[in-house]
């Protein structure tokens, strides 16, 4: 397996684990607010937009 594929699989497993952690938290508490999600994204990725974020001003 190439290093690229190995890294991609590791990344996906990490994201799957994160999704499980968030789901468990939200099941016990309330869903995360948009502000909480944005704060976490800023802490993790800085001011760069998330790769999946929509850009409504691109039109």
PDBQT receptor file of N, H, CA, C and O in Angstrom, charges set to zero:
ATOM      1  N   UNK A   1       0.858  -1.171   0.000  1.00  0.00    +0.000 N 
ATOM      2  CA  UNK A   1       0.000   0.000   0.000  1.00  0.00    +0.000 C 
ATOM      3  C   UNK A   1       0.906   1.237   0.000  1.00  0.00    +0.000 C 
ATOM      4  O   UNK A   1       1.905   1.281   0.719  1.00  0.00    +0.000 OA
ATOM      5  N   UNK A   2       0.557   2.219  -0.795  1.00  0.00    +0.000 N 
ATOM      6  H   UNK A   2      -0.254   2.182  -1.379  1.00  0.00    +0.000 HD
ATOM      7  CA  UNK A   2       1.381   3.424  -0.865  1.00  0.00    +0.000 C 
ATOM      8  C   UNK A   2       1.254   4.250   0.413  1.00  0.00    +0.000 C 
ATOM      9  O   UNK A   2       0.289   4.123   1.166  1.00  0.00    +0.000 OA
ATOM     10  N   UNK A   3       2.243   5.087   0.629  1.00  0.00    +0.000 N 
ATOM     11  H   UNK A   3       3.027   5.191   0.016  1.00  0.00    +0.000 HD
ATOM     12  CA  UNK A   3       2.214   5.969   1.797  1.00  0.00    +0.000 C 
ATOM     13  C   UNK A   3       1.007   6.896   1.736  1.00  0.00    +0.000 C 
ATOM     14  O   UNK A   3       0.420   7.221   2.768  1.00  0.00    +0.000 OA
ATOM     15  N   UNK A   4       0.632   7.325   0.529  1.00  0.00    +0.000 N 
ATOM     16  H   UNK A   4       1.109   7.062  -0.310  1.00  0.00    +0.000 HD
ATOM     17  CA  UNK A   4      -0.521   8.216   0.358  1.00  0.00    +0.000 C 
ATOM     18  C   UNK A   4      -1.801   7.526   0.817  1.00  0.00    +0.000 C 
ATOM     19  O   UNK A   4      -2.595   8.105   1.558  1.00  0.00    +0.000 OA
ATOM     20  N   UNK A   5      -1.995   6.298   0.375  1.00  0.00    +0.000 N 
ATOM     21  H   UNK A   5      -1.350   5.827  -0.227  1.00  0.00    +0.000 HD
ATOM     22  CA  UNK A   5      -3.203   5.557   0.751  1.00  0.00    +0.000 C 
ATOM     23  C   UNK A   5      -3.194   5.269   2.248  1.00  0.00    +0.000 C 
ATOM     24  O   UNK A   5      -4.227   5.379   2.908  1.00  0.00    +0.000 OA
ATOM     25  N   UNK A   6      -2.047   4.906   2.780  1.00  0.00    +0.000 N 
ATOM     26  H   UNK A   6      -1.208   4.817   2.244  1.00  0.00    +0.000 HD
ATOM     27  CA  UNK A   6      -1.937   4.655   4.216  1.00  0.00    +0.000 C 
ATOM     28  C   UNK A   6      -2.306   5.896   5.015  1.00  0.00    +0.000 C 
ATOM     29  O   UNK A   6      -3.045   5.812   5.996  1.00  0.00    +0.000 OA
ATOM     30  N   UNK A   7      -1.791   7.049   4.596  1.00  0.00    +0.000 N 
ATOM     31  H   UNK A   7      -1.190   7.117   3.800  1.00  0.00    +0.000 HD
ATOM     32  CA  UNK A   7      -2.110   8.302   5.288  1.00  0.00    +0.000 C 
ATOM     33  C   UNK A   7      -3.594   8.625   5.169  1.00  0.00    +0.000 C 
ATOM     34  O   UNK A   7      -4.208   9.094   6.127  1.00  0.00    +0.000 OA
ATOM     35  N   UNK A   8      -4.173   8.375   3.996  1.00  0.00    +0.000 N 
ATOM     36  H   UNK A   8      -3.674   7.994   3.217  1.00  0.00    +0.000 HD
ATOM     37  CA  UNK A   8      -5.600   8.647   3.792  1.00  0.00    +0.000 C 
ATOM     38  C   UNK A   8      -6.458   7.753   4.683  1.00  0.00    +0.000 C 
ATOM     39  O   UNK A   8      -7.444   8.212   5.259  1.00  0.00    +0.000 OA
ATOM     40  N   UNK A   9      -6.091   6.503   4.796  1.00  0.00    +0.000 N 
ATOM     41  H   UNK A   9      -5.290   6.131   4.329  1.00  0.00    +0.000 HD
ATOM     42  CA  UNK A   9      -6.841   5.571   5.650  1.00  0.00    +0.000 C 
ATOM     43  C   UNK A   9      -6.713   5.984   7.115  1.00  0.00    +0.000 C 
ATOM     44  O   UNK A   9      -7.700   5.974   7.851  1.00  0.00    +0.000 OA
ATOM     45  N   UNK A  10      -5.508   6.344   7.538  1.00  0.00    +0.000 N 
ATOM     46  H   UNK A  10      -4.706   6.352   6.940  1.00  0.00    +0.000 HD
ATOM     47  CA  UNK A  10      -5.324   6.802   8.922  1.00  0.00    +0.000 C 
ATOM     48  C   UNK A  10      -6.157   8.046   9.202  1.00  0.00    +0.000 C 
ATOM     49  O   UNK A  10      -6.775   8.166  10.261  1.00  0.00    +0.000 OA
ATOM     50  N   UNK A  11      -6.169   8.966   8.247  1.00  0.00    +0.000 N 
ATOM     51  H   UNK A  11      -5.667   8.868   7.388  1.00  0.00    +0.000 HD
ATOM     52  CA  UNK A  11      -6.959  10.190   8.419  1.00  0.00    +0.000 C 
ATOM     53  C   UNK A  11      -8.444   9.848   8.542  1.00  0.00    +0.000 C 
ATOM     54  O   UNK A  11      -9.131  10.376   9.416  1.00  0.00    +0.000 OA
ATOM     55  N   UNK A  12      -8.939   8.972   7.677  1.00  0.00    +0.000 N 
ATOM     56  H   UNK A  12      -8.381   8.542   6.967  1.00  0.00    +0.000 HD
ATOM     57  CA  UNK A  12     -10.357   8.608   7.723  1.00  0.00    +0.000 C 
ATOM     58  C   UNK A  12     -10.700   7.927   9.039  1.00  0.00    +0.000 C 
ATOM     59  O   UNK A  12     -11.758   8.190   9.611  1.00  0.00    +0.000 OA
ATOM     60  N   UNK A  13      -9.829   7.061   9.525  1.00  0.00    +0.000 N 
ATOM     61  H   UNK A  13      -8.970   6.847   9.060  1.00  0.00    +0.000 HD
ATOM     62  CA  UNK A  13     -10.072   6.411  10.816  1.00  0.00    +0.000 C 
ATOM     63  C   UNK A  13     -10.108   7.430  11.945  1.00  0.00    +0.000 C 
ATOM     64  O   UNK A  13     -10.923   7.315  12.860  1.00  0.00    +0.000 OA
ATOM     65  N   UNK A  14      -9.231   8.425  11.884  1.00  0.00    +0.000 N 
ATOM     66  H   UNK A  14      -8.569   8.519  11.140  1.00  0.00    +0.000 HD
ATOM     67  CA  UNK A  14      -9.239   9.484  12.899  1.00  0.00    +0.000 C 
ATOM     68  C   UNK A  14     -10.540  10.270  12.837  1.00  0.00    +0.000 C 
ATOM     69  O   UNK A  14     -11.117  10.593  13.876  1.00  0.00    +0.000 OA
ATOM     70  N   UNK A  15     -11.008  10.580  11.633  1.00  0.00    +0.000 N 
ATOM     71  H   UNK A  15     -10.539  10.318  10.789  1.00  0.00    +0.000 HD
ATOM     72  CA  UNK A  15     -12.256  11.328  11.483  1.00  0.00    +0.000 C 
ATOM     73  C   UNK A  15     -13.442  10.491  11.960  1.00  0.00    +0.000 C 
ATOM     74  O   UNK A  15     -14.363  11.018  12.584  1.00  0.00    +0.000 OA
ATOM     75  N   UNK A  16     -13.421   9.200  11.670  1.00  0.00    +0.000 N 
ATOM     76  H   UNK A  16     -12.672   8.772  11.164  1.00  0.00    +0.000 HD
ATOM     77  CA  UNK A  16     -14.484   8.314  12.159  1.00  0.00    +0.000 C 
ATOM     78  C   UNK A  16     -14.493   8.291  13.684  1.00  0.00    +0.000 C 
ATOM     79  O   UNK A  16     -15.557   8.332  14.302  1.00  0.00    +0.000 OA
ATOM     80  N   UNK A  17     -13.316   8.227  14.287  1.00  0.00    +0.000 N 
ATOM     81  H   UNK A  17     -12.452   8.194  13.786  1.00  0.00    +0.000 HD
ATOM     82  CA  UNK A  17     -13.221   8.243  15.746  1.00  0.00    +0.000 C 
ATOM     83  C   UNK A  17     -13.735   9.544  16.321  1.00  0.00    +0.000 C 
ATOM     84  O   UNK A  17     -14.419   9.549  17.344  1.00  0.00    +0.000 OA
ATOM     85  N   UNK A  18     -13.408  10.652  15.665  1.00  0.00    +0.000 N 
ATOM     86  H   UNK A  18     -12.852  10.648  14.834  1.00  0.00    +0.000 HD
ATOM     87  CA  UNK A  18     -13.888  11.957  16.120  1.00  0.00    +0.000 C 
ATOM     88  C   UNK A  18     -15.410  12.027  16.020  1.00  0.00    +0.000 C 
ATOM     89  O   UNK A  18     -16.068  12.550  16.919  1.00  0.00    +0.000 OA
ATOM     90  N   UNK A  19     -15.968  11.507  14.940  1.00  0.00    +0.000 N 
ATOM     91  H   UNK A  19     -15.434  11.082  14.209  1.00  0.00    +0.000 HD
ATOM     92  CA  UNK A  19     -17.424  11.508  14.781  1.00  0.00    +0.000 C 
ATOM     93  C   UNK A  19     -18.088  10.706  15.898  1.00  0.00    +0.000 C 
ATOM     94  O   UNK A  19     -19.141  11.094  16.405  1.00  0.00    +0.000 OA
ATOM     95  N   UNK A  20     -17.470   9.588  16.281  1.00  0.00    +0.000 N 
ATOM     96  H   UNK A  20     -16.615   9.273  15.869  1.00  0.00    +0.000 HD
ATOM     97  CA  UNK A  20     -18.016   8.781  17.376  1.00  0.00    +0.000 C 
ATOM     98  C   UNK A  20     -17.963   9.539  18.701  1.00  0.00    +0.000 C 
ATOM     99  O   UNK A  20     -18.902   9.476  19.494  1.00  0.00    +0.000 OA
ATOM    100  N   UNK A  21     -16.869  10.252  18.936  1.00  0.00    +0.000 N 
ATOM    101  H   UNK A  21     -16.107  10.304  18.292  1.00  0.00    +0.000 HD
ATOM    102  CA  UNK A  21     -16.730  11.038  20.166  1.00  0.00    +0.000 C 
ATOM    103  C   UNK A  21     -17.793  12.127  20.223  1.00  0.00    +0.000 C 
ATOM    104  O   UNK A  21     -18.423  12.328  21.261  1.00  0.00    +0.000 OA
ATOM    105  N   UNK A  22     -17.992  12.827  19.116  1.00  0.00    +0.000 N 
ATOM    106  H   UNK A  22     -17.479  12.663  18.273  1.00  0.00    +0.000 HD
ATOM    107  CA  UNK A  22     -18.991  13.899  19.067  1.00  0.00    +0.000 C 
ATOM    108  C   UNK A  22     -20.388  13.320  19.262  1.00  0.00    +0.000 C 
ATOM    109  O   UNK A  22     -21.192  13.879  20.008  1.00  0.00    +0.000 OA
ATOM    110  N   UNK A  23     -20.681  12.211  18.600  1.00  0.00    +0.000 N 
ATOM    111  H   UNK A  23     -20.028  11.757  17.993  1.00  0.00    +0.000 HD
ATOM    112  CA  UNK A  23     -22.003  11.589  18.736  1.00  0.00    +0.000 C 
ATOM    113  C   UNK A  23     -22.266  11.166  20.180  1.00  0.00    +0.000 C 
ATOM    114  O   UNK A  23     -23.370  11.355  20.691  1.00  0.00    +0.000 OA
ATOM    115  N   UNK A  24     -21.265  10.600  20.832  1.00  0.00    +0.000 N 
ATOM    116  H   UNK A  24     -20.368  10.447  20.417  1.00  0.00    +0.000 HD
ATOM    117  CA  UNK A  24     -21.426  10.190  22.229  1.00  0.00    +0.000 C 
ATOM    118  C   UNK A  24     -21.658  11.404  23.121  1.00  0.00    +0.000 C 
ATOM    119  O   UNK A  24     -22.501  11.365  24.018  1.00  0.00    +0.000 OA
ATOM    120  N   UNK A  25     -20.914  12.480  22.880  1.00  0.00    +0.000 N 
ATOM    121  H   UNK A  25     -20.230  12.512  22.152  1.00  0.00    +0.000 HD
ATOM    122  CA  UNK A  25     -21.093  13.704  23.663  1.00  0.00    +0.000 C 
ATOM    123  C   UNK A  25     -22.508  14.250  23.472  1.00  0.00    +0.000 C 
ATOM    124  O   UNK A  25     -23.192  14.586  24.439  1.00  0.00    +0.000 OA
ATOM    125  N   UNK A  26     -22.935  14.334  22.209  1.00  0.00    +0.000 N 
ATOM    126  H   UNK A  26     -22.379  14.061  21.424  1.00  0.00    +0.000 HD
ATOM    127  CA  UNK A  26     -24.254  14.900  21.926  1.00  0.00    +0.000 C 
ATOM    128  C   UNK A  26     -25.380  14.019  22.452  1.00  0.00    +0.000 C 
ATOM    129  O   UNK A  26     -26.451  14.527  22.784  1.00  0.00    +0.000 OA
ATOM    130  N   UNK A  27     -25.162  12.718  22.533  1.00  0.00    +0.000 N 
ATOM    131  H   UNK A  27     -24.292  12.305  22.263  1.00  0.00    +0.000 HD
ATOM    132  CA  UNK A  27     -26.178  11.823  23.088  1.00  0.00    +0.000 C 
ATOM    133  C   UNK A  27     -26.344  12.054  24.586  1.00  0.00    +0.000 C 
ATOM    134  O   UNK A  27     -27.443  11.922  25.124  1.00  0.00    +0.000 OA
ATOM    135  N   UNK A  28     -25.253  12.396  25.250  1.00  0.00    +0.000 N 
ATOM    136  H   UNK A  28     -24.360  12.503  24.813  1.00  0.00    +0.000 HD
ATOM    137  CA  UNK A  28     -25.300  12.608  26.696  1.00  0.00    +0.000 C 
ATOM    138  C   UNK A  28     -25.674  14.042  27.052  1.00  0.00    +0.000 C 
ATOM    139  O   UNK A  28     -26.280  14.291  28.093  1.00  0.00    +0.000 OA
ATOM    140  N   UNK A  29     -25.314  14.973  26.192  1.00  0.00    +0.000 N 
ATOM    141  H   UNK A  29     -24.821  14.771  25.346  1.00  0.00    +0.000 HD
ATOM    142  CA  UNK A  29     -25.565  16.392  26.429  1.00  0.00    +0.000 C 
ATOM    143  C   UNK A  29     -26.491  16.892  25.320  1.00  0.00    +0.000 C 
ATOM    144  O   UNK A  29     -27.316  16.134  24.811  1.00  0.00    +0.000 OA
ATOM    145  N   UNK A  30     -26.362  18.124  24.958  1.00  0.00    +0.000 N 
ATOM    146  H   UNK A  30     -25.692  18.741  25.372  1.00  0.00    +0.000 HD
ATOM    147  CA  UNK A  30     -27.146  18.645  23.835  1.00  0.00    +0.000 C 
ATOM    148  C   UNK A  30     -26.237  18.758  22.617  1.00  0.00    +0.000 C 
ATOM    149  O   UNK A  30     -25.014  18.736  22.754  1.00  0.00    +0.000 OA
ATOM    150  N   UNK A  31     -26.823  18.878  21.428  1.00  0.00    +0.000 N 
ATOM    151  H   UNK A  31     -27.817  18.895  21.316  1.00  0.00    +0.000 HD
ATOM    152  CA  UNK A  31     -25.989  19.026  20.227  1.00  0.00    +0.000 C 
ATOM    153  C   UNK A  31     -25.092  20.259  20.323  1.00  0.00    +0.000 C 
ATOM    154  O   UNK A  31     -25.446  21.261  20.943  1.00  0.00    +0.000 OA
ATOM    155  N   UNK A  32     -23.932  20.158  19.697  1.00  0.00    +0.000 N 
ATOM    156  H   UNK A  32     -23.644  19.343  19.193  1.00  0.00    +0.000 HD
ATOM    157  CA  UNK A  32     -23.016  21.292  19.660  1.00  0.00    +0.000 C 
ATOM    158  C   UNK A  32     -23.637  22.417  18.841  1.00  0.00    +0.000 C 
ATOM    159  O   UNK A  32     -24.255  22.178  17.804  1.00  0.00    +0.000 OA
ATOM    160  N   UNK A  33     -23.468  23.634  19.315  1.00  0.00    +0.000 N 
ATOM    161  H   UNK A  33     -22.966  23.829  20.158  1.00  0.00    +0.000 HD
ATOM    162  CA  UNK A  33     -23.983  24.788  18.575  1.00  0.00    +0.000 C 
ATOM    163  C   UNK A  33     -23.043  25.108  17.420  1.00  0.00    +0.000 C 
ATOM    164  O   UNK A  33     -21.897  24.661  17.399  1.00  0.00    +0.000 OA
ATOM    165  N   UNK A  34     -23.531  25.875  16.474  1.00  0.00    +0.000 N 
ATOM    166  H   UNK A  34     -24.462  26.238  16.492  1.00  0.00    +0.000 HD
ATOM    167  CA  UNK A  34     -22.695  26.304  15.349  1.00  0.00    +0.000 C 
ATOM    168  C   UNK A  34     -21.487  27.085  15.855  1.00  0.00    +0.000 C 
ATOM    169  O   UNK A  34     -20.391  26.949  15.310  1.00  0.00    +0.000 OA
ATOM    170  N   UNK A  35     -21.674  27.902  16.892  1.00  0.00    +0.000 N 
ATOM    171  H   UNK A  35     -22.564  28.013  17.335  1.00  0.00    +0.000 HD
ATOM    172  CA  UNK A  35     -20.568  28.674  17.463  1.00  0.00    +0.000 C 
ATOM    173  C   UNK A  35     -19.505  27.746  18.061  1.00  0.00    +0.000 C 
ATOM    174  O   UNK A  35     -18.309  28.003  17.920  1.00  0.00    +0.000 OA
ATOM    175  N   UNK A  36     -19.934  26.672  18.727  1.00  0.00    +0.000 N 
ATOM    176  H   UNK A  36     -20.905  26.462  18.841  1.00  0.00    +0.000 HD
ATOM    177  CA  UNK A  36     -18.976  25.720  19.293  1.00  0.00    +0.000 C 
ATOM    178  C   UNK A  36     -18.199  24.994  18.196  1.00  0.00    +0.000 C 
ATOM    179  O   UNK A  36     -16.995  24.769  18.321  1.00  0.00    +0.000 OA
ATOM    180  N   UNK A  37     -18.893  24.634  17.131  1.00  0.00    +0.000 N 
ATOM    181  H   UNK A  37     -19.871  24.816  17.030  1.00  0.00    +0.000 HD
ATOM    182  CA  UNK A  37     -18.235  23.967  16.005  1.00  0.00    +0.000 C 
ATOM    183  C   UNK A  37     -17.224  24.908  15.357  1.00  0.00    +0.000 C 
ATOM    184  O   UNK A  37     -16.103  24.499  15.053  1.00  0.00    +0.000 OA
ATOM    185  N   UNK A  38     -17.611  26.162  15.146  1.00  0.00    +0.000 N 
ATOM    186  H   UNK A  38     -18.522  26.494  15.393  1.00  0.00    +0.000 HD
ATOM    187  CA  UNK A  38     -16.703  27.135  14.539  1.00  0.00    +0.000 C 
ATOM    188  C   UNK A  38     -15.496  27.404  15.438  1.00  0.00    +0.000 C 
ATOM    189  O   UNK A  38     -14.380  27.556  14.942  1.00  0.00    +0.000 OA
ATOM    190  N   UNK A  39     -15.708  27.465  16.749  1.00  0.00    +0.000 N 
ATOM    191  H   UNK A  39     -16.615  27.341  17.152  1.00  0.00    +0.000 HD
ATOM    192  CA  UNK A  39     -14.599  27.677  17.680  1.00  0.00    +0.000 C 
ATOM    193  C   UNK A  39     -13.619  26.507  17.619  1.00  0.00    +0.000 C 
ATOM    194  O   UNK A  39     -12.405  26.710  17.639  1.00  0.00    +0.000 OA
ATOM    195  N   UNK A  40     -14.136  25.297  17.547  1.00  0.00    +0.000 N 
ATOM    196  H   UNK A  40     -15.122  25.131  17.531  1.00  0.00    +0.000 HD
ATOM    197  CA  UNK A  40     -13.273  24.118  17.453  1.00  0.00    +0.000 C 
ATOM    198  C   UNK A  40     -12.503  24.124  16.137  1.00  0.00    +0.000 C 
ATOM    199  O   UNK A  40     -11.313  23.808  16.115  1.00  0.00    +0.000 OA
ATOM    200  N   UNK A  41     -13.174  24.481  15.036  1.00  0.00    +0.000 N 
ATOM    201  H   UNK A  41     -14.140  24.738  15.054  1.00  0.00    +0.000 HD
ATOM    202  CA  UNK A  41     -12.492  24.553  13.742  1.00  0.00    +0.000 C 
ATOM    203  C   UNK A  41     -11.381  25.585  13.774  1.00  0.00    +0.000 C 
ATOM    204  O   UNK A  41     -10.292  25.342  13.253  1.00  0.00    +0.000 OA
ATOM    205  N   UNK A  42     -11.642  26.729  14.379  1.00  0.00    +0.000 N 
ATOM    206  H   UNK A  42     -12.527  26.926  14.802  1.00  0.00    +0.000 HD
ATOM    207  CA  UNK A  42     -10.621  27.778  14.474  1.00  0.00    +0.000 C 
ATOM    208  C   UNK A  42      -9.431  27.310  15.303  1.00  0.00    +0.000 C 
ATOM    209  O   UNK A  42      -8.280  27.586  14.966  1.00  0.00    +0.000 OA
ATOM    210  N   UNK A  43      -9.719  26.600  16.387  1.00  0.00    +0.000 N 
ATOM    211  H   UNK A  43     -10.655  26.376  16.661  1.00  0.00    +0.000 HD
ATOM    212  CA  UNK A  43      -8.635  26.107  17.241  1.00  0.00    +0.000 C 
ATOM    213  C   UNK A  43      -7.792  25.065  16.508  1.00  0.00    +0.000 C 
ATOM    214  O   UNK A  43      -6.569  25.039  16.640  1.00  0.00    +0.000 OA
ATOM    215  N   UNK A  44      -8.460  24.207  15.735  1.00  0.00    +0.000 N 
ATOM    216  H   UNK A  44      -9.454  24.228  15.628  1.00  0.00    +0.000 HD
ATOM    217  CA  UNK A  44      -7.740  23.147  15.035  1.00  0.00    +0.000 C 
ATOM    218  C   UNK A  44      -7.047  23.629  13.767  1.00  0.00    +0.000 C 
ATOM    219  O   UNK A  44      -5.922  23.220  13.479  1.00  0.00    +0.000 OA
ATOM    220  N   UNK A  45      -7.716  24.500  13.006  1.00  0.00    +0.000 N 
ATOM    221  H   UNK A  45      -8.629  24.833  13.240  1.00  0.00    +0.000 HD
ATOM    222  CA  UNK A  45      -7.238  24.847  11.670  1.00  0.00    +0.000 C 
ATOM    223  C   UNK A  45      -6.895  26.317  11.494  1.00  0.00    +0.000 C 
ATOM    224  O   UNK A  45      -6.524  26.731  10.396  1.00  0.00    +0.000 OA
ATOM    225  N   UNK A  46      -7.010  27.112  12.545  1.00  0.00    +0.000 N 
ATOM    226  H   UNK A  46      -7.311  26.775  13.437  1.00  0.00    +0.000 HD
ATOM    227  CA  UNK A  46      -6.742  28.538  12.420  1.00  0.00    +0.000 C 
ATOM    228  C   UNK A  46      -7.867  29.228  11.663  1.00  0.00    +0.000 C 
ATOM    229  O   UNK A  46      -9.024  28.813  11.736  1.00  0.00    +0.000 OA
ATOM    230  N   UNK A  47      -7.524  30.269  10.948  1.00  0.00    +0.000 N 
ATOM    231  H   UNK A  47      -6.584  30.606  10.889  1.00  0.00    +0.000 HD
ATOM    232  CA  UNK A  47      -8.535  31.043  10.233  1.00  0.00    +0.000 C 
ATOM    233  C   UNK A  47      -8.851  30.490   8.849  1.00  0.00    +0.000 C 
ATOM    234  O   UNK A  47      -9.718  31.025   8.158  1.00  0.00    +0.000 OA
ATOM    235  N   UNK A  48      -8.167  29.438   8.435  1.00  0.00    +0.000 N 
ATOM    236  H   UNK A  48      -7.463  29.003   8.997  1.00  0.00    +0.000 HD
ATOM    237  CA  UNK A  48      -8.433  28.850   7.120  1.00  0.00    +0.000 C 
ATOM    238  C   UNK A  48      -9.838  28.260   7.117  1.00  0.00    +0.000 C 
ATOM    239  O   UNK A  48     -10.242  27.625   8.091  1.00  0.00    +0.000 OA
ATOM    240  N   UNK A  49     -10.586  28.460   6.039  1.00  0.00    +0.000 N 
ATOM    241  H   UNK A  49     -10.259  28.976   5.248  1.00  0.00    +0.000 HD
ATOM    242  CA  UNK A  49     -11.937  27.883   5.984  1.00  0.00    +0.000 C 
ATOM    243  C   UNK A  49     -11.865  26.360   5.918  1.00  0.00    +0.000 C 
ATOM    244  O   UNK A  49     -10.943  25.792   5.333  1.00  0.00    +0.000 OA
ATOM    245  N   UNK A  50     -12.841  25.722   6.519  1.00  0.00    +0.000 N 
ATOM    246  H   UNK A  50     -13.591  26.184   6.994  1.00  0.00    +0.000 HD
ATOM    247  CA  UNK A  50     -12.914  24.268   6.449  1.00  0.00    +0.000 C 
ATOM    248  C   UNK A  50     -13.090  23.867   4.992  1.00  0.00    +0.000 C 
ATOM    249  O   UNK A  50     -13.782  24.562   4.248  1.00  0.00    +0.000 OA
ATOM    250  N   UNK A  51     -12.482  22.764   4.564  1.00  0.00    +0.000 N 
ATOM    251  H   UNK A  51     -11.920  22.199   5.168  1.00  0.00    +0.000 HD
ATOM    252  CA  UNK A  51     -12.551  22.384   3.151  1.00  0.00    +0.000 C 
ATOM    253  C   UNK A  51     -13.963  22.081   2.666  1.00  0.00    +0.000 C 
ATOM    254  O   UNK A  51     -14.220  22.116   1.463  1.00  0.00    +0.000 OA
ATOM    255  N   UNK A  52     -14.872  21.787   3.573  1.00  0.00    +0.000 N 
ATOM    256  H   UNK A  52     -14.662  21.758   4.550  1.00  0.00    +0.000 HD
ATOM    257  CA  UNK A  52     -16.238  21.458   3.191  1.00  0.00    +0.000 C 
ATOM    258  C   UNK A  52     -17.198  22.623   3.407  1.00  0.00    +0.000 C 
ATOM    259  O   UNK A  52     -18.390  22.500   3.122  1.00  0.00    +0.000 OA
ATOM    260  N   UNK A  53     -16.703  23.737   3.899  1.00  0.00    +0.000 N 
ATOM    261  H   UNK A  53     -15.735  23.837   4.131  1.00  0.00    +0.000 HD
ATOM    262  CA  UNK A  53     -17.577  24.883   4.190  1.00  0.00    +0.000 C 
ATOM    263  C   UNK A  53     -18.071  25.502   2.894  1.00  0.00    +0.000 C 
ATOM    264  O   UNK A  53     -17.330  25.597   1.916  1.00  0.00    +0.000 OA
ATOM    265  N   UNK A  54     -19.314  25.916   2.895  1.00  0.00    +0.000 N 
ATOM    266  H   UNK A  54     -19.916  25.839   3.690  1.00  0.00    +0.000 HD
ATOM    267  CA  UNK A  54     -19.855  26.580   1.710  1.00  0.00    +0.000 C 
ATOM    268  C   UNK A  54     -19.376  28.016   1.682  1.00  0.00    +0.000 C 
ATOM    269  O   UNK A  54     -19.110  28.620   2.721  1.00  0.00    +0.000 OA
ATOM    270  N   UNK A  55     -19.272  28.547   0.495  1.00  0.00    +0.000 N 
ATOM    271  H   UNK A  55     -19.488  28.057  -0.349  1.00  0.00    +0.000 HD
ATOM    272  CA  UNK A  55     -18.844  29.929   0.319  1.00  0.00    +0.000 C 
ATOM    273  C   UNK A  55     -19.928  30.636  -0.473  1.00  0.00    +0.000 C 
ATOM    274  O   UNK A  55     -19.882  30.677  -1.702  1.00  0.00    +0.000 OA
ATOM    275  N   UNK A  56     -20.902  31.191   0.234  1.00  0.00    +0.000 N 
ATOM    276  H   UNK A  56     -20.939  31.158   1.233  1.00  0.00    +0.000 HD
ATOM    277  CA  UNK A  56     -22.050  31.817  -0.416  1.00  0.00    +0.000 C 
ATOM    278  C   UNK A  56     -21.664  33.053  -1.209  1.00  0.00    +0.000 C 
ATOM    279  O   UNK A  56     -22.396  33.447  -2.117  1.00  0.00    +0.000 OA
ATOM    280  N   UNK A  57     -20.531  33.679  -0.889  1.00  0.00    +0.000 N 
ATOM    281  H   UNK A  57     -19.936  33.359  -0.152  1.00  0.00    +0.000 HD
ATOM    282  CA  UNK A  57     -20.147  34.902  -1.582  1.00  0.00    +0.000 C 
ATOM    283  C   UNK A  57     -19.373  34.621  -2.862  1.00  0.00    +0.000 C 
ATOM    284  O   UNK A  57     -18.916  35.562  -3.511  1.00  0.00    +0.000 OA
ATOM    285  N   UNK A  58     -19.211  33.361  -3.246  1.00  0.00    +0.000 N 
ATOM    286  H   UNK A  58     -19.582  32.596  -2.719  1.00  0.00    +0.000 HD
ATOM    287  CA  UNK A  58     -18.440  33.018  -4.435  1.00  0.00    +0.000 C 
ATOM    288  C   UNK A  58     -19.188  33.316  -5.722  1.00  0.00    +0.000 C 
ATOM    289  O   UNK A  58     -18.580  33.273  -6.791  1.00  0.00    +0.000 OA
ATOM    290  N   UNK A  59     -20.459  33.611  -5.669  1.00  0.00    +0.000 N 
ATOM    291  H   UNK A  59     -20.953  33.646  -4.801  1.00  0.00    +0.000 HD
ATOM    292  CA  UNK A  59     -21.263  33.819  -6.876  1.00  0.00    +0.000 C 
ATOM    293  C   UNK A  59     -20.959  35.111  -7.567  1.00  0.00    +0.000 C 
ATOM    294  O   UNK A  59     -21.561  35.418  -8.596  1.00  0.00    +0.000 OA
TER     295      UNK A  59
